[in-house]
Amino acid sequence: MVTMTFTKDMIERLVATALQSFLAVFVLTDLSSAKSAGIAAGAAVLSAIKAMLAKQTGDKASASLAN
């Protein structure tokens, strides 16, 4: 079961990862904003996968691997 705490935690991590990835690619490379957004979306998907794996191994109410 997914709790509200876990959902908020995961959304915060996904948004932060997407923004950081987008800004890093957009600022440091010459890729267009559409390509940067695609890379950022991929990073956010990987972050979601990590959060779901963390839920299975760590604290069930957190998206963190650290206990």
Secondary structure, DSSP 8 states (H G I E B T S, - for coil): ---HHHHHHHHHHHHHHHHHHHHHHHHHS---HHHHHHHHHHHHHHHHHHHHHHHHHS-TT-S-S--
